[in-house]
Amino acid sequence: MAGESQEGEGDAEAGAAMEAAILELLAARRDGATICPSDAARRVAGEDPAVWRPLMDDARAAAARLVARGEVVVTQRGEPTDPALARGPIRIRRTSGDGAEPDSG
């Protein structure tokens, strides 16, 4: 049982690291610019594809959590989308703060 608790804590730390990577990458870009989830995975894991590629689902999940908190928008083909429904490539950008994002509720 103790191992399960530690694993959960590690998952939470890894998720927080991925969220932080997304926010840091976006903060370094101009307003309206986007990043790919792979950018965050590489920020967390380094440039070796054998290490960062397995983290792509984690990066997408982190983006979804940030969407739920209203911190970012996930887009597909340039249009805001629900990250839970998105299949294929997505992009992540900061919210514009102008209320133009689709209602998630």
DOPA-197218 format. One record per atom (N, C-alpha, C): residue number from 1; x, y, z; residue in three letters; atom name. Coordinates in steps of 0.1 Angstrom, whole numbers. Each point is the difference from the previous one (the first is absolute). Layout:
<atoms>
{atom NUM {X Y Z} 'ALA' 'CA'}
...
</atoms>
This chain:
<atoms>
{atom 1 {8 -12 0} 'MET' 'N'}
{atom 1 {-8 12 0} 'MET' 'CA'}
{atom 1 {8 13 0} 'MET' 'C'}
{atom 2 {11 -1 7} 'ALA' 'N'}
{atom 2 {9 12 1} 'ALA' 'CA'}
{atom 2 {5 3 -14} 'ALA' 'C'}
{atom 3 {4 -10 -8} 'GLY' 'N'}
{atom 3 {5 2 -13} 'GLY' 'CA'}
{atom 3 {-10 7 -9} 'GLY' 'C'}
{atom 4 {-13 -3 2} 'GLU' 'N'}
{atom 4 {-11 6 -8} 'GLU' 'CA'}
{atom 4 {-1 15 3} 'GLU' 'C'}
{atom 5 {2 4 13} 'SER' 'N'}
{atom 5 {-1 14 4} 'SER' 'CA'}
{atom 5 {12 7 -6} 'SER' 'C'}
{atom 6 {12 -6 0} 'GLN' 'N'}
{atom 6 {12 7 -5} 'GLN' 'CA'}
{atom 6 {-2 2 -15} 'GLN' 'C'}
{atom 7 {-6 -10 -7} 'GLU' 'N'}
{atom 7 {-2 0 -14} 'GLU' 'CA'}
{atom 7 {-9 12 -4} 'GLU' 'C'}
{atom 8 {-11 1 8} 'GLY' 'N'}
{atom 8 {-10 11 -2} 'GLY' 'CA'}
{atom 8 {7 13 2} 'GLY' 'C'}
{atom 9 {8 2 10} 'GLU' 'N'}
{atom 9 {7 12 2} 'GLU' 'CA'}
{atom 9 {10 3 -11} 'GLU' 'C'}
{atom 10 {6 -10 -5} 'GLY' 'N'}
{atom 10 {9 2 -12} 'GLY' 'CA'}
{atom 10 {-8 5 -12} 'GLY' 'C'}
{atom 11 {-11 -6 -2} 'ASP' 'N'}
{atom 11 {-9 4 -11} 'ASP' 'CA'}
{atom 11 {-4 14 1} 'ASP' 'C'}
{atom 12 {-4 4 12} 'ALA' 'N'}
{atom 12 {-4 14 3} 'ALA' 'CA'}
{atom 12 {12 10 -3} 'ALA' 'C'}
{atom 13 {12 -4 4} 'GLU' 'N'}
{atom 13 {11 8 -2} 'GLU' 'CA'}
{atom 13 {3 1 -15} 'GLU' 'C'}
{atom 14 {-1 -11 -7} 'ALA' 'N'}
{atom 14 {3 0 -14} 'ALA' 'CA'}
{atom 14 {-10 9 -7} 'ALA' 'C'}
{atom 15 {-13 -1 4} 'GLY' 'N'}
{atom 15 {-10 8 -6} 'GLY' 'CA'}
{atom 15 {2 15 2} 'GLY' 'C'}
{atom 16 {4 3 12} 'ALA' 'N'}
{atom 16 {3 14 4} 'ALA' 'CA'}
{atom 16 {12 5 -8} 'ALA' 'C'}
{atom 17 {10 -8 -2} 'ALA' 'N'}
{atom 17 {11 4 -8} 'ALA' 'CA'}
{atom 17 {-4 2 -15} 'ALA' 'C'}
{atom 18 {-9 -8 -5} 'MET' 'N'}
{atom 18 {-4 2 -14} 'MET' 'CA'}
{atom 18 {-9 12 -1} 'MET' 'C'}
{atom 19 {-8 3 9} 'GLU' 'N'}
{atom 19 {-8 12 0} 'GLU' 'CA'}
{atom 19 {9 12 1} 'GLU' 'C'}
{atom 20 {10 0 9} 'ALA' 'N'}
{atom 20 {9 11 1} 'ALA' 'CA'}
{atom 20 {8 2 -13} 'ALA' 'C'}
{atom 21 {4 -11 -7} 'ALA' 'N'}
{atom 21 {7 1 -12} 'ALA' 'CA'}
{atom 21 {-9 7 -11} 'ALA' 'C'}
{atom 22 {-12 -4 -1} 'ILE' 'N'}
{atom 22 {-9 7 -9} 'ILE' 'CA'}
{atom 22 {-1 15 2} 'ILE' 'C'}
{atom 23 {-3 3 13} 'LEU' 'N'}
{atom 23 {-1 14 3} 'LEU' 'CA'}
{atom 23 {12 8 -2} 'LEU' 'C'}
{atom 24 {12 -6 3} 'GLU' 'N'}
{atom 24 {13 7 -2} 'GLU' 'CA'}
{atom 24 {2 2 -15} 'GLU' 'C'}
{atom 25 {-2 -10 -8} 'LEU' 'N'}
{atom 25 {2 2 -14} 'LEU' 'CA'}
{atom 25 {-9 10 -6} 'LEU' 'C'}
{atom 26 {-13 1 4} 'LEU' 'N'}
{atom 26 {-9 10 -5} 'LEU' 'CA'}
{atom 26 {4 14 5} 'LEU' 'C'}
{atom 27 {5 1 12} 'ALA' 'N'}
{atom 27 {4 13 5} 'ALA' 'CA'}
{atom 27 {11 6 -8} 'ALA' 'C'}
{atom 28 {8 -9 -6} 'ALA' 'N'}
{atom 28 {12 5 -7} 'ALA' 'CA'}
{atom 28 {-4 4 -15} 'ALA' 'C'}
{atom 29 {-13 -2 -3} 'ARG' 'N'}
{atom 29 {-4 3 -14} 'ARG' 'CA'}
{atom 29 {-9 12 0} 'ARG' 'C'}
{atom 30 {-2 6 -12} 'ARG' 'N'}
{atom 30 {-9 11 -1} 'ARG' 'CA'}
{atom 30 {-14 -4 2} 'ARG' 'C'}
{atom 31 {-9 10 3} 'ASP' 'N'}
{atom 31 {-14 -3 2} 'ASP' 'CA'}
{atom 31 {-5 -7 -13} 'ASP' 'C'}
{atom 32 {-8 -10 1} 'GLY' 'N'}
{atom 32 {-6 -6 -11} 'GLY' 'CA'}
{atom 32 {8 -12 -6} 'GLY' 'C'}
{atom 33 {13 -1 4} 'ALA' 'N'}
{atom 33 {8 -10 -5} 'ALA' 'CA'}
{atom 33 {-4 -13 7} 'ALA' 'C'}
{atom 34 {3 -11 -7} 'THR' 'N'}
{atom 34 {-3 -14 5} 'THR' 'CA'}
{atom 34 {12 -8 1} 'THR' 'C'}
{atom 35 {-2 -11 8} 'ILE' 'N'}
{atom 35 {10 -10 1} 'ILE' 'CA'}
{atom 35 {-6 -14 -3} 'ILE' 'C'}
{atom 36 {8 -9 -3} 'CYS' 'N'}
{atom 36 {-4 -14 -2} 'CYS' 'CA'}
{atom 36 {2 -7 14} 'CYS' 'C'}
{atom 37 {-8 -10 3} 'PRO' 'N'}
{atom 37 {2 -8 12} 'PRO' 'CA'}
{atom 37 {14 -6 0} 'PRO' 'C'}
{atom 38 {6 -3 -11} 'SER' 'N'}
{atom 38 {13 -5 -1} 'SER' 'CA'}
{atom 38 {11 10 6} 'SER' 'C'}
{atom 39 {-3 13 -2} 'ASP' 'N'}
{atom 39 {9 10 6} 'ASP' 'CA'}
{atom 39 {1 -2 15} 'ASP' 'C'}
{atom 40 {-11 -2 6} 'ALA' 'N'}
{atom 40 {0 -2 15} 'ALA' 'CA'}
{atom 40 {6 -13 4} 'ALA' 'C'}
{atom 41 {-3 -10 -8} 'ALA' 'N'}
{atom 41 {6 -14 3} 'ALA' 'CA'}
{atom 41 {16 1 -1} 'ALA' 'C'}
{atom 42 {5 8 -10} 'ARG' 'N'}
{atom 42 {14 1 -1} 'ARG' 'CA'}
{atom 42 {6 9 11} 'ARG' 'C'}
{atom 43 {-8 10 4} 'ARG' 'N'}
{atom 43 {5 8 11} 'ARG' 'CA'}
{atom 43 {2 -8 13} 'ARG' 'C'}
{atom 44 {-9 -9 2} 'VAL' 'N'}
{atom 44 {0 -9 12} 'VAL' 'CA'}
{atom 44 {10 -11 -1} 'VAL' 'C'}
{atom 45 {1 -6 -12} 'ALA' 'N'}
{atom 45 {8 -13 -1} 'ALA' 'CA'}
{atom 45 {13 2 -8} 'ALA' 'C'}
{atom 46 {2 11 -6} 'GLY' 'N'}
{atom 46 {12 1 -9} 'GLY' 'CA'}
{atom 46 {-3 -3 -14} 'GLY' 'C'}
{atom 47 {11 1 -8} 'GLU' 'N'}
{atom 47 {-2 -1 -15} 'GLU' 'CA'}
{atom 47 {0 -14 -5} 'GLU' 'C'}
{atom 48 {3 -10 8} 'ASP' 'N'}
{atom 48 {0 -14 -5} 'ASP' 'CA'}
{atom 48 {-15 -5 -3} 'ASP' 'C'}
{atom 49 {-3 -3 -13} 'PRO' 'N'}
{atom 49 {-14 -4 -3} 'PRO' 'CA'}
{atom 49 {-4 -12 8} 'PRO' 'C'}
{atom 50 {9 -9 3} 'ALA' 'N'}
{atom 50 {-3 -12 7} 'ALA' 'CA'}
{atom 50 {-5 3 14} 'ALA' 'C'}
{atom 51 {3 12 5} 'VAL' 'N'}
{atom 51 {-4 4 14} 'VAL' 'CA'}
{atom 51 {-12 9 -1} 'VAL' 'C'}
{atom 52 {0 9 -9} 'TRP' 'N'}
{atom 52 {-12 10 0} 'TRP' 'CA'}
{atom 52 {-12 -5 -7} 'TRP' 'C'}
{atom 53 {1 -8 -10} 'ARG' 'N'}
{atom 53 {-12 -5 -7} 'ARG' 'CA'}
{atom 53 {-9 -7 9} 'ARG' 'C'}
{atom 54 {4 -9 9} 'PRO' 'N'}
{atom 54 {-10 -7 9} 'PRO' 'CA'}
{atom 54 {-7 10 9} 'PRO' 'C'}
{atom 55 {4 13 1} 'LEU' 'N'}
{atom 55 {-6 9 9} 'LEU' 'CA'}
{atom 55 {-11 9 -8} 'LEU' 'C'}
{atom 56 {-2 -3 -12} 'MET' 'N'}
{atom 56 {-10 8 -8} 'MET' 'CA'}
{atom 56 {-14 -1 6} 'MET' 'C'}
{atom 57 {-5 -11 5} 'ASP' 'N'}
{atom 57 {-13 -1 6} 'ASP' 'CA'}
{atom 57 {0 8 13} 'ASP' 'C'}
{atom 58 {11 0 7} 'ASP' 'N'}
{atom 58 {1 8 12} 'ASP' 'CA'}
{atom 58 {-1 15 -3} 'ASP' 'C'}
{atom 59 {7 4 -11} 'ALA' 'N'}
{atom 59 {0 14 -4} 'ALA' 'CA'}
{atom 59 {-15 4 -4} 'ALA' 'C'}
{atom 60 {-7 -8 -7} 'ARG' 'N'}
{atom 60 {-13 3 -4} 'ARG' 'CA'}
{atom 60 {-9 0 12} 'ARG' 'C'}
{atom 61 {2 -9 10} 'ALA' 'N'}
{atom 61 {-8 0 12} 'ALA' 'CA'}
{atom 61 {2 13 8} 'ALA' 'C'}
{atom 62 {13 4 1} 'ALA' 'N'}
{atom 62 {3 12 7} 'ALA' 'CA'}
{atom 62 {-7 12 -7} 'ALA' 'C'}
{atom 63 {0 1 -13} 'ALA' 'N'}
{atom 63 {-7 10 -7} 'ALA' 'CA'}
{atom 63 {-15 0 3} 'ALA' 'C'}
{atom 64 {-5 -12 1} 'ALA' 'N'}
{atom 64 {-15 -1 3} 'ALA' 'CA'}
{atom 64 {-3 6 14} 'ALA' 'C'}
{atom 65 {9 -3 9} 'ARG' 'N'}
{atom 65 {-2 5 14} 'ARG' 'CA'}
{atom 65 {1 16 0} 'ARG' 'C'}
{atom 66 {9 5 -8} 'LEU' 'N'}
{atom 66 {2 14 -1} 'LEU' 'CA'}
{atom 66 {-12 7 -7} 'LEU' 'C'}
{atom 67 {-6 -7 -9} 'VAL' 'N'}
{atom 67 {-12 5 -7} 'VAL' 'CA'}
{atom 67 {-11 0 10} 'VAL' 'C'}
{atom 68 {-2 -10 8} 'ALA' 'N'}
{atom 68 {-10 -1 11} 'ALA' 'CA'}
{atom 68 {1 11 10} 'ALA' 'C'}
{atom 69 {12 5 2} 'ARG' 'N'}
{atom 69 {2 11 9} 'ARG' 'CA'}
{atom 69 {0 14 -7} 'ARG' 'C'}
{atom 70 {-2 0 -13} 'GLY' 'N'}
{atom 70 {-1 12 -7} 'GLY' 'CA'}
{atom 70 {13 7 -3} 'GLY' 'C'}
{atom 71 {11 -7 1} 'GLU' 'N'}
{atom 71 {13 6 -2} 'GLU' 'CA'}
{atom 71 {5 -1 -15} 'GLU' 'C'}
{atom 72 {-5 -10 -7} 'VAL' 'N'}
{atom 72 {4 -1 -14} 'VAL' 'CA'}
{atom 72 {-12 -5 -8} 'VAL' 'C'}
{atom 73 {2 1 -14} 'VAL' 'N'}
{atom 73 {-10 -5 -9} 'VAL' 'CA'}
{atom 73 {8 -10 -9} 'VAL' 'C'}
{atom 74 {-7 -11 -3} 'VAL' 'N'}
{atom 74 {5 -10 -9} 'VAL' 'CA'}
{atom 74 {-7 2 -13} 'VAL' 'C'}
{atom 75 {8 1 -11} 'THR' 'N'}
{atom 75 {-5 2 -13} 'THR' 'CA'}
{atom 75 {3 -12 -9} 'THR' 'C'}
{atom 76 {-8 -2 -10} 'GLN' 'N'}
{atom 76 {2 -9 -11} 'GLN' 'CA'}
{atom 76 {-4 6 -13} 'GLN' 'C'}
{atom 77 {9 0 -10} 'ARG' 'N'}
{atom 77 {-2 7 -12} 'ARG' 'CA'}
{atom 77 {-4 15 2} 'ARG' 'C'}
{atom 78 {6 6 11} 'GLY' 'N'}
{atom 78 {-1 14 3} 'GLY' 'CA'}
{atom 78 {-13 3 8} 'GLY' 'C'}
{atom 79 {-9 -9 2} 'GLU' 'N'}
{atom 79 {-12 2 8} 'GLU' 'CA'}
{atom 79 {0 -6 13} 'GLU' 'C'}
{atom 80 {-5 7 11} 'PRO' 'N'}
{atom 80 {0 -6 13} 'PRO' 'CA'}
{atom 80 {-8 -13 0} 'PRO' 'C'}
{atom 81 {5 -9 8} 'THR' 'N'}
{atom 81 {-6 -14 0} 'THR' 'CA'}
{atom 81 {1 -5 14} 'THR' 'C'}
{atom 82 {-9 -10 3} 'ASP' 'N'}
{atom 82 {0 -7 12} 'ASP' 'CA'}
{atom 82 {12 -10 0} 'ASP' 'C'}
{atom 83 {10 1 9} 'PRO' 'N'}
{atom 83 {11 -9 -1} 'PRO' 'CA'}
{atom 83 {-4 -15 2} 'PRO' 'C'}
{atom 84 {-11 -2 6} 'ALA' 'N'}
{atom 84 {-5 -14 2} 'ALA' 'CA'}
{atom 84 {-5 -6 -13} 'ALA' 'C'}
{atom 85 {-4 8 -9} 'LEU' 'N'}
{atom 85 {-6 -4 -13} 'LEU' 'CA'}
{atom 85 {10 1 -11} 'LEU' 'C'}
{atom 86 {11 7 2} 'ALA' 'N'}
{atom 86 {10 2 -11} 'ALA' 'CA'}
{atom 86 {8 -12 -3} 'ALA' 'C'}
{atom 87 {0 -4 -13} 'ARG' 'N'}
{atom 87 {8 -11 -5} 'ARG' 'CA'}
{atom 87 {10 6 -10} 'ARG' 'C'}
{atom 88 {12 -4 1} 'GLY' 'N'}
{atom 88 {10 5 -9} 'GLY' 'CA'}
{atom 88 {7 13 6} 'GLY' 'C'}
{atom 89 {7 7 -8} 'PRO' 'N'}
{atom 89 {8 11 5} 'PRO' 'CA'}
{atom 89 {-8 11 6} 'PRO' 'C'}
{atom 90 {5 5 11} 'ILE' 'N'}
{atom 90 {-6 12 7} 'ILE' 'CA'}
{atom 90 {11 10 3} 'ILE' 'C'}
{atom 91 {-5 12 2} 'ARG' 'N'}
{atom 91 {9 11 5} 'ARG' 'CA'}
{atom 91 {-6 6 13} 'ARG' 'C'}
{atom 92 {9 6 7} 'ILE' 'N'}
{atom 92 {-4 6 13} 'ILE' 'CA'}
{atom 92 {4 15 0} 'ILE' 'C'}
{atom 93 {-9 8 4} 'ARG' 'N'}
{atom 93 {3 14 2} 'ARG' 'CA'}
{atom 93 {-7 6 12} 'ARG' 'C'}
{atom 94 {6 11 5} 'ARG' 'N'}
{atom 94 {-6 7 11} 'ARG' 'CA'}
{atom 94 {-14 5 -3} 'ARG' 'C'}
{atom 95 {-8 1 10} 'THR' 'N'}
{atom 95 {-13 6 -2} 'THR' 'CA'}
{atom 95 {2 15 -3} 'THR' 'C'}
{atom 96 {-9 5 -8} 'SER' 'N'}
{atom 96 {1 14 -4} 'SER' 'CA'}
{atom 96 {-5 10 11} 'SER' 'C'}
{atom 97 {-8 -5 9} 'GLY' 'N'}
{atom 97 {-5 9 10} 'GLY' 'CA'}
{atom 97 {-11 9 -5} 'GLY' 'C'}
{atom 98 {-5 -2 -12} 'ASP' 'N'}
{atom 98 {-10 9 -6} 'ASP' 'CA'}
{atom 98 {-14 -6 0} 'ASP' 'C'}
{atom 99 {-1 -12 6} 'GLY' 'N'}
{atom 99 {-12 -7 1} 'GLY' 'CA'}
{atom 99 {-4 -7 -13} 'GLY' 'C'}
{atom 100 {9 -1 -10} 'ALA' 'N'}
{atom 100 {-4 -5 -13} 'ALA' 'CA'}
{atom 100 {2 -15 0} 'ALA' 'C'}
{atom 101 {5 -6 10} 'GLU' 'N'}
{atom 101 {1 -15 0} 'GLU' 'CA'}
{atom 101 {-13 -6 2} 'GLU' 'C'}
{atom 102 {-2 -12 -6} 'PRO' 'N'}
{atom 102 {-13 -7 1} 'PRO' 'CA'}
{atom 102 {-3 -4 14} 'PRO' 'C'}
{atom 103 {-13 0 4} 'ASP' 'N'}
{atom 103 {-4 -4 13} 'ASP' 'CA'}
{atom 103 {2 -14 2} 'ASP' 'C'}
{atom 104 {8 -4 11} 'SER' 'N'}
{atom 104 {3 -14 2} 'SER' 'CA'}
{atom 104 {-11 -7 8} 'SER' 'C'}
{atom 105 {-10 7 4} 'GLY' 'N'}
{atom 105 {-10 -6 9} 'GLY' 'CA'}
{atom 105 {-13 -2 -6} 'GLY' 'C'}
</atoms>
